Amino acid sequence: MCGVSPSLTATGPCSIVNTVTPASQSGRPGWLIAGAALLGAMTLAAGVVVGTHLDTRKTAPPALSVDFAELQTKLHAVVGVALGAVGGAQAPILLGDWRSGPAWSTIKVPLIIAALRDENPPKVTDAMTAAIIESDNAAAESIWASLGDPVTAASKVEAVLRQTGDQTTVQSQKVRLEFSAFGQTVWSLTNQARFTSAAVCDNANAPIFALMAQVDTDQRWGIGTVSGAEFKGGWGPSPTGGYLVRQIGVLAAPNGRIAVALAAQPDSGKFDDGTAALSDMATWLTAHLGELPAGRCGS
């Protein structure tokens, strides 16, 4: 799972993990694992899923949709953003053409929440801090291993998602051998916004969202450029090498707080172009804060 900039050659763009869990040790039937791996591989080969049948979502106001469509023409990327009111029960609104794909390091948020719940008593460890603030892949892998075998670990992360109404299935088996299994979880923008809008209202998760306000400077692109944002990014290459760049987080608005999930797959395939597209989208979001769905926990 990618967690450092491709320009940082000391660690490279992604962690390389060579251990493969055989199907016979996974606790799931071989045919189910093979089918899931094939489906995941088919999804990842495309690198992006475009369509309207994947998510249950609220329709965006027409003026907002038109304005975002105009922004899209300037970004030279396939982009998407899902927006939900914090603490709200309504489905997020979805703008743009990008819908769903590999979670990459954005999945570290529910992963670290699961790890925090596994601590008795709950406490934030150095590994949790590094996984969120630095997007440290080795730290995330150690946390994943601490949750049990891959199937058990996946079920614990899924439990965190289910509590927020997110039905995403966490990937427990390696789809691409050089990357972590959990980072290749197919996570839609709509489900990410749904997860974030509910998770931020759970006081037990407060230590993790506090870490998301302290992300390293070199990862403060996209909504990381917005003052006071709590966020986590994720990025990685498709099998053909083109980068997907994603973020989840929470923004403050005049009428409450907004759960945000956004993604960009630049036409050039370059990581820097992906982060630039997200930053342009963040600028657009700040200019429209008063028009976006916002809410407060417990309201």
TAURLIN-V711098 format. One record per pair of residues at least 12 apart in sequence whose ideal C-beta (glycine too) atoms are under 8 Angstrom apart, sorted by the first residue. I is the first residue (numbers start at 1). GAP is how many residues later the second one is. If there is no record, write none. Layout:
i=I gap=GAP
i=I gap=GAP
This chain:
i=1 gap=13
i=1 gap=14
i=1 gap=103
i=1 gap=104
i=1 gap=106
i=1 gap=107
i=1 gap=136
i=1 gap=139
i=1 gap=178
i=1 gap=179
i=1 gap=181
i=1 gap=182
i=1 gap=183
i=1 gap=233
i=1 gap=235
i=2 gap=12
i=2 gap=13
i=2 gap=102
i=2 gap=103
i=2 gap=133
i=2 gap=135
i=2 gap=177
i=2 gap=181
i=2 gap=232
i=2 gap=233
i=2 gap=234
i=2 gap=235
i=3 gap=12
i=3 gap=102
i=3 gap=105
i=3 gap=128
i=3 gap=131
i=3 gap=132
i=3 gap=133
i=3 gap=134
i=3 gap=137
i=3 gap=231
i=4 gap=130
i=4 gap=131
i=4 gap=133
i=5 gap=213
i=5 gap=214
i=5 gap=266
i=6 gap=237
i=6 gap=265
i=7 gap=264
i=11 gap=126
i=13 gap=223
i=13 gap=224
i=13 gap=258
i=14 gap=123
i=14 gap=164
i=14 gap=165
i=14 gap=222
i=14 gap=223
i=15 gap=122
i=15 gap=123
i=15 gap=126
i=15 gap=164
i=15 gap=165
i=16 gap=162
i=17 gap=124
i=17 gap=157
i=17 gap=161
i=17 gap=162
i=17 gap=163
i=18 gap=159
i=20 gap=154
i=20 gap=157
i=21 gap=128
i=21 gap=129
i=21 gap=151
i=21 gap=152
i=21 gap=153
i=21 gap=160
i=23 gap=150
i=25 gap=124
i=26 gap=123
i=26 gap=124
i=26 gap=125
i=26 gap=146
i=26 gap=147
i=27 gap=122
i=27 gap=124
i=28 gap=123
i=28 gap=144
i=33 gap=140
i=36 gap=133
i=36 gap=135
i=36 gap=137
i=37 gap=136
i=37 gap=138
i=40 gap=131
i=40 gap=135
i=40 gap=144
i=40 gap=146
i=41 gap=134
i=41 gap=135
i=43 gap=57
i=43 gap=58
i=43 gap=143
i=44 gap=57
i=44 gap=58
i=44 gap=131
i=44 gap=132
i=44 gap=140
i=44 gap=194
i=44 gap=195
i=45 gap=193
i=45 gap=194
i=46 gap=192
i=47 gap=54
i=47 gap=191
i=47 gap=192
i=47 gap=193
i=47 gap=195
i=47 gap=197
i=47 gap=218
i=48 gap=30
i=48 gap=50
i=48 gap=51
i=48 gap=53
i=48 gap=196
i=48 gap=217
i=49 gap=49
i=49 gap=50
i=49 gap=51
i=49 gap=52
i=49 gap=137
i=49 gap=139
i=50 gap=28
i=50 gap=47
i=50 gap=48
i=50 gap=49
i=51 gap=48
i=54 gap=45
i=54 gap=46
i=54 gap=134
i=54 gap=136
i=55 gap=27
i=55 gap=39
i=55 gap=44
i=55 gap=45
i=55 gap=133
i=55 gap=134
i=55 gap=135
i=55 gap=136
i=56 gap=35
i=56 gap=134
i=57 gap=25
i=57 gap=34
i=57 gap=35
i=57 gap=36
i=57 gap=37
i=57 gap=133
i=58 gap=32
i=58 gap=33
i=58 gap=34
i=58 gap=35
i=58 gap=235
i=59 gap=34
i=60 gap=33
i=60 gap=34
i=60 gap=35
i=61 gap=230
i=63 gap=228
i=64 gap=29
i=64 gap=31
i=64 gap=224
i=64 gap=227
i=64 gap=228
i=65 gap=30
i=67 gap=217
i=67 gap=221
i=68 gap=13
i=68 gap=27
i=68 gap=28
i=68 gap=216
i=71 gap=209
i=71 gap=210
i=71 gap=213
i=72 gap=24
i=72 gap=25
i=74 gap=206
i=75 gap=189
i=75 gap=202
i=75 gap=205
i=75 gap=206
i=76 gap=190
i=76 gap=191
i=76 gap=192
i=76 gap=197
i=76 gap=201
i=77 gap=187
i=77 gap=188
i=77 gap=189
i=77 gap=190
i=77 gap=196
i=77 gap=197
i=77 gap=200
i=78 gap=18
i=78 gap=19
i=78 gap=20
i=78 gap=186
i=78 gap=187
i=78 gap=189
i=79 gap=17
i=79 gap=18
i=79 gap=19
i=79 gap=183
i=79 gap=184
i=79 gap=185
i=79 gap=186
i=79 gap=198
i=79 gap=202
i=80 gap=14
i=80 gap=15
i=80 gap=16
i=80 gap=17
i=80 gap=18
i=80 gap=19
i=80 gap=109
i=80 gap=182
i=80 gap=183
i=81 gap=13
i=81 gap=14
i=81 gap=15
i=81 gap=108
i=81 gap=179
i=81 gap=180
i=81 gap=181
i=81 gap=182
i=81 gap=200
i=81 gap=204
i=82 gap=12
i=82 gap=13
i=82 gap=106
i=82 gap=107
i=82 gap=108
i=82 gap=110
i=82 gap=111
i=82 gap=178
i=82 gap=179
i=82 gap=180
i=83 gap=12
i=83 gap=110
i=83 gap=175
i=83 gap=176
i=83 gap=177
i=83 gap=209
i=83 gap=210
i=84 gap=109
i=84 gap=110
i=84 gap=112
i=84 gap=113
i=84 gap=174
i=84 gap=175
i=84 gap=209
i=85 gap=112
i=85 gap=171
i=85 gap=172
i=85 gap=173
i=85 gap=174
i=85 gap=208
i=85 gap=209
i=85 gap=210
i=86 gap=111
i=86 gap=114
i=86 gap=115
i=86 gap=164
i=86 gap=170
i=86 gap=171
i=86 gap=172
i=86 gap=173
i=86 gap=208
i=86 gap=209
i=86 gap=210
i=86 gap=211
i=87 gap=110
i=87 gap=111
i=87 gap=114
i=87 gap=169
i=87 gap=170
i=87 gap=208
i=87 gap=209
i=87 gap=210
i=87 gap=211
i=87 gap=212
i=88 gap=109
i=88 gap=205
i=88 gap=207
i=88 gap=211
i=90 gap=203
i=91 gap=99
i=91 gap=103
i=92 gap=97
i=92 gap=98
i=92 gap=101
i=92 gap=102
i=92 gap=105
i=92 gap=167
i=92 gap=169
i=92 gap=201
i=93 gap=200
i=94 gap=95
i=94 gap=96
i=98 gap=91
i=98 gap=165
i=98 gap=166
i=98 gap=167
i=99 gap=89
i=99 gap=90
i=99 gap=91
i=100 gap=86
i=100 gap=87
i=100 gap=88
i=100 gap=89
i=101 gap=85
i=101 gap=86
i=101 gap=143
i=101 gap=145
i=101 gap=162
i=101 gap=164
i=102 gap=81
i=102 gap=82
i=102 gap=83
i=102 gap=84
i=102 gap=85
i=102 gap=134
i=102 gap=142
i=103 gap=79
i=103 gap=80
i=103 gap=81
i=103 gap=82
i=103 gap=83
i=103 gap=84
i=103 gap=131
i=103 gap=143
i=104 gap=79
i=104 gap=130
i=104 gap=131
i=104 gap=132
i=104 gap=140
i=104 gap=142
i=105 gap=30
i=105 gap=32
i=105 gap=35
i=105 gap=78
i=105 gap=127
i=105 gap=128
i=105 gap=129
i=105 gap=130
i=106 gap=81
i=106 gap=86
i=106 gap=126
i=106 gap=127
i=106 gap=128
i=106 gap=140
i=106 gap=141
i=106 gap=142
i=106 gap=155
i=107 gap=50
i=107 gap=63
i=107 gap=75
i=107 gap=76
i=107 gap=78
i=107 gap=80
i=107 gap=127
i=108 gap=23
i=108 gap=24
i=108 gap=27
i=108 gap=32
i=108 gap=124
i=108 gap=126
i=109 gap=23
i=109 gap=87
i=109 gap=90
i=109 gap=99
i=109 gap=103
i=109 gap=123
i=109 gap=139
i=110 gap=47
i=110 gap=50
i=110 gap=51
i=110 gap=85
i=110 gap=89
i=111 gap=20
i=111 gap=29
i=111 gap=32
i=111 gap=33
i=111 gap=46
i=111 gap=71
i=112 gap=16
i=112 gap=19
i=112 gap=20
i=112 gap=28
i=112 gap=31
i=112 gap=96
i=112 gap=99
i=113 gap=47
i=113 gap=86
i=113 gap=92
i=113 gap=95
i=114 gap=33
i=114 gap=39
i=114 gap=42
i=114 gap=43
i=114 gap=45
i=114 gap=46
i=115 gap=12
i=115 gap=13
i=115 gap=28
i=115 gap=31
i=115 gap=32
i=116 gap=12
i=116 gap=88
i=116 gap=89
i=116 gap=91
i=116 gap=92
i=117 gap=39
i=117 gap=43
i=117 gap=87
i=118 gap=28
i=118 gap=29
i=118 gap=38
i=122 gap=82
i=122 gap=85
i=124 gap=83
i=124 gap=84
i=124 gap=87
i=126 gap=13
i=127 gap=12
i=127 gap=13
i=127 gap=15
i=127 gap=16
i=128 gap=15
i=128 gap=80
i=128 gap=83
i=129 gap=82
i=131 gap=12
i=132 gap=76
i=132 gap=79
i=132 gap=80
i=132 gap=82
i=132 gap=83
i=132 gap=100
i=133 gap=78
i=133 gap=81
i=133 gap=82
i=133 gap=83
i=134 gap=82
i=135 gap=80
i=135 gap=81
i=135 gap=84
i=135 gap=97
i=135 gap=98
i=135 gap=99
i=137 gap=43
i=140 gap=40
i=140 gap=42
i=141 gap=39
i=144 gap=36
i=144 gap=38
i=150 gap=22
i=150 gap=23
i=150 gap=31
i=151 gap=21
i=153 gap=19
i=153 gap=29
i=154 gap=16
i=154 gap=17
i=154 gap=18
i=154 gap=27
i=154 gap=28
i=155 gap=15
i=157 gap=13
i=157 gap=25
i=158 gap=12
i=160 gap=39
i=161 gap=30
i=161 gap=34
i=163 gap=35
i=163 gap=36
i=163 gap=39
i=164 gap=30
i=164 gap=31
i=164 gap=33
i=164 gap=34
i=164 gap=35
i=165 gap=29
i=165 gap=30
i=165 gap=33
i=166 gap=25
i=166 gap=26
i=166 gap=28
i=166 gap=29
i=167 gap=24
i=168 gap=17
i=168 gap=18
i=168 gap=19
i=168 gap=20
i=168 gap=23
i=168 gap=27
i=169 gap=16
i=169 gap=17
i=170 gap=12
i=170 gap=15
i=171 gap=13
i=171 gap=14
i=171 gap=15
i=176 gap=63
i=179 gap=57
i=183 gap=51
i=183 gap=53
i=189 gap=72
i=189 gap=73
i=189 gap=74
i=190 gap=71
i=192 gap=56
i=192 gap=69
i=193 gap=55
i=193 gap=66
i=193 gap=67
i=193 gap=68
i=194 gap=65
i=195 gap=53
i=196 gap=52
i=196 gap=53
i=196 gap=54
i=196 gap=63
i=196 gap=64
i=196 gap=65
i=197 gap=62
i=197 gap=98
i=200 gap=30
i=200 gap=50
i=200 gap=57
i=200 gap=59
i=200 gap=97
i=201 gap=96
i=201 gap=97
i=209 gap=21
i=209 gap=41
i=210 gap=20
i=212 gap=18
i=212 gap=19
i=212 gap=20
i=212 gap=37
i=212 gap=38
i=213 gap=15
i=213 gap=16
i=213 gap=17
i=215 gap=16
i=215 gap=17
i=215 gap=18
i=219 gap=14
i=221 gap=12
i=221 gap=54
i=221 gap=55
i=221 gap=57
i=221 gap=58
i=222 gap=23
i=222 gap=25
i=222 gap=40
i=222 gap=53
i=222 gap=56
i=222 gap=57
i=222 gap=59
i=222 gap=60
i=223 gap=24
i=223 gap=26
i=223 gap=28
i=223 gap=37
i=223 gap=39
i=223 gap=55
i=223 gap=59
i=223 gap=62
i=224 gap=23
i=224 gap=25
i=224 gap=58
i=225 gap=54
i=225 gap=57
i=225 gap=58
i=226 gap=25
i=226 gap=56
i=226 gap=59
i=226 gap=60
i=228 gap=23
i=228 gap=24
i=229 gap=20
i=229 gap=21
i=229 gap=22
i=230 gap=19
i=230 gap=20
i=231 gap=16
i=231 gap=17
i=231 gap=18
i=231 gap=19
i=231 gap=29
i=232 gap=15
i=232 gap=16
i=232 gap=17
i=233 gap=12
i=233 gap=13
i=233 gap=14
i=234 gap=12
i=234 gap=13
i=235 gap=36
i=235 gap=39
i=235 gap=40
i=237 gap=32
i=240 gap=29
i=241 gap=28
i=242 gap=23
i=242 gap=24
i=242 gap=27
i=243 gap=22
i=243 gap=23
i=243 gap=26
i=243 gap=27
i=243 gap=28
i=243 gap=31
i=244 gap=19
i=244 gap=20
i=244 gap=21
i=244 gap=30
i=245 gap=18
i=245 gap=19
i=245 gap=20
i=245 gap=21
i=245 gap=26
i=245 gap=29
i=245 gap=30
i=245 gap=32
i=245 gap=33
i=246 gap=15
i=246 gap=16
i=246 gap=17
i=246 gap=18
i=247 gap=13
i=247 gap=14
i=247 gap=15
i=247 gap=16
i=247 gap=31
i=248 gap=12
i=248 gap=13
i=251 gap=34
i=251 gap=35
i=251 gap=38
i=253 gap=36
i=253 gap=37
i=253 gap=39
i=253 gap=41
i=254 gap=35
i=254 gap=36
i=254 gap=40
i=255 gap=35
i=255 gap=39
i=256 gap=38
i=256 gap=39
i=256 gap=40
i=256 gap=43
i=257 gap=37
i=257 gap=38
i=257 gap=39
i=258 gap=27
i=258 gap=31
i=258 gap=34
i=258 gap=35
i=258 gap=36
i=260 gap=25
i=262 gap=16
i=262 gap=19
i=262 gap=20
i=263 gap=15
i=264 gap=13
i=264 gap=14
i=264 gap=17
